[in-house]
Amino acid sequence: MEWEVVIGLEIHAQLATKSKIFSGAATAYGAAPNTQACAIDLGLPGVLPVLNEEAVKMALKFGLAVDAEIGERSVFARKNYFYPDLPKGYQISQYELPVVGKGSISIELEDGSEKDIGITRAHLEEDAGKSLHEDFHGQTGIDLNRAGTPLLEIVSEPDLRSAKEAVAYMRKIHSLVRYLEICDGNMQEGSFRCDANVSIRPKGQQEFGTRAELKNINSFRNVERAINFEVERQIDVLEGGGEVVQETRLYNADKDETRSMRSKEEANDYRYFPDPDLLPLLVDQPLIESVRATLPELPNEKRDRFVNELGLSLYDASILISSRELADYFEAVLTATGNKDPKQCANWVTGTLSGALNKADLDISESPVTAEQLGSILQRIDDKTISGKIAKTVFEALWAGEGKDADEVIEAKGLKQVTDTGAIEAMIEDVLTNNPDQVQQYRDGKEQLFGYFVGQVMKASKGKANPAQVNEILKQKLAG
């Protein structure tokens, strides 16, 4: 039997506010356990939550970016369940009336086509604390620093049909929240994580199969691996005559497997009801428009501008807009070169620079070579002070911190390109004189030897001879 995979993702993006969603406690990562949990976060008697306006604006920003319905009246509810790291015994979330309703976002598939993925809702809620198991030998430590941290839970429609599509969607949301500067996207610190609802059904069947929810997956690679494992598990169960049980499962990255955690709760299990301590959230049109005015150029808009105005290929533009920082770096390089050659700038940013960053395991924000320094290299290629090959040497020197810009490195290392026609002619004459057999073979029709002569001249010049001049003069000399 052929099976179709059906996936929906619930992405939890921690909003980049300085204080929590209902209290003034700090949200900074890495503080000593339980030093950033105030009386409101702990739900102590007599305290009342007060909604953080910045969290609301960030949610609206996301909603406007995905062209979603904005809930002009939304309601906070209590989601009741018991867990040691949930101090109040309930989580304040939104249920029937979220602040952001239906929207959509497009993803690029492997064949280059685009697919629209529906967004069901994006609602505000508070995070729970964190249970720590590693250091307590048979016991569990509770750190409540994270309790009350504002989250935007982004729920997709079940429109994803493979693990690769799920990763593409997750990457697109990750890029978008960073463009909007509403979430830092740091998956290692848990500020961007997702749950995946996975089911399978016979191909052609309209009715959904029974789903399993995979909890708190915090890397793109693990999302793909967890979904693929779960799909195979469900196929094995059904083809073995069994039934898939609706449940919550945890993914173990070390063993590359999912395991049952608990039976999946339905909404009524949480006994949602409107939080009596919080008034309905009313969002008026002036607030919506004031937030709209703060929207940056969005990834797809930037990609289209790079293609239509700068003449870049769709492939190059798509790589450059994958993160706001990378796109900003590219545009800074372009500005530093006087906007002369966008394609050359793109090649260096996506090629030489990105390769060096990957090798050093660095983010673009940590690049030892600034955009202005890279721009100075490209300016010297353009005015023929150095060749493309020598430019790589200059880049390596700047990467190692050996100069403040290309000019300083070129001067210190004596890398200026030889463009003197007389000097190049003399080097070529020496090469031809020292290789009479190869000259004769070339003139007898073995034209592939041309590259050999070019190599010998460049070697004699220590890579400094202008390649275009070498090619032109060499052709004339060999033509005899």
SULLIN-V81100 format. One line per field, one symbol per residue. phi: phi as a letter, one per 20 degrees, with the letter a starting at -180 (. if undefined). psi: psi as a letter, one per 30 degrees, with the letter a starting at -180 (. if undefined). burial: b if it has 9 or more other ideal C-beta (glycine too) atoms within 8 Angstrom, else e. Layout:
# SULLIN-V81100
phi=???
psi=???
burial=???
This chain:
# SULLIN-V81100
phi=.eddecccddeddffeeecffcbeffdgenfggmdccegffemfgndcfcfeffffffffgfgffdlefdffcccecedeadbgedfenbdebccfcefcefbbbeceefenfdcedfdfabcebeeefceddfddlnccedddgegnffcdeddeffeedafffffffffffgffffgfldbfmfffenebbbddecbcbggnfeffefdddeelecbffffffffffffffffffffenecfefbdcdedffelbdcfdafffegffelgbgffecfgeddefgfgfffgfefefegfffgfffffedmfffffffffefbffffffgffffffemlfbgfffffffedgfffffffeldegfdgfefffffffffffffemfcefffgfffgfffgemeaebfgffgffdmdgfedfgfffffffgffffecffffffffeoefffgfffgffffffelmeffgffgfffffffffm
psi=kkkkkkkkkjkjjkkhlfllfglgklgkkglkkgfhjaeeefhlkflkkkkjeeeeeeeeeeeefghlkkjfjlkklkjklkkegiefglkkakdeilfkbkalkklklfgfllkkkkjeljlklkllakkkfeggiflkkkjgefkfkkkjjjkllhfkgleeeeeeeeeeeeeefeefhfkfgjfefgfjllkkjklllkkfkekllklkkkkhkhleefeeeeeeeeeeeeeeeefggakkkjlkkkkjeefhlklkelkkklefffhklkjffklkjkjleeeeeeeeffklkleeeeeeeeeeefglleeeeeeegfkeeeeeeeeeeeefggheieeeeeeeefdeeeeeeeefhllefgkfjleeeeeeeeefeeggelleeeeeeeeeeeeggglfaeeeeeeeghgkkjgjeeeeeeeeeeeeefheeeeeeefgfifffeeeeeeeeeeeghgfkjeeeeeeeeeeeff.
burial=eebbbbbbbbbbbbbebebbbbbebebeeebeebebbbebbbeeeeeebebbebbbbbbbbbbbbbebebbebbbbbbbebeeebbbeebbbbbbebbbbbbbbbbbebeeeeebebbbebbbbbbbbbbbbeeebeeeebbbbbbbbbbbbbbbbebbbeebebbbbbbbbbbbbbbbbebbbbbbeebbbbbbbbbbbbeeeeeeebebbbbbebbebebbbbbbbbbbebbbebbeeeeebeebbbbbbeeeeebeeeeebbeeeebebeebeebeebebeeebbeebeeebeebbeebbbbbbeebebebebbbbbbebbbbbebbebbbbbbeeeebbbbbbbbbebbbebbeeeeeebeebebebbbbbbbbbbbbeeebbebbbbbbbebbbeeebebbebbbeeeebbbbeeeeebbebbbbbbeebeebbebbeeeeeebbebbbebbbebbebbbbbebbbebbbebbee
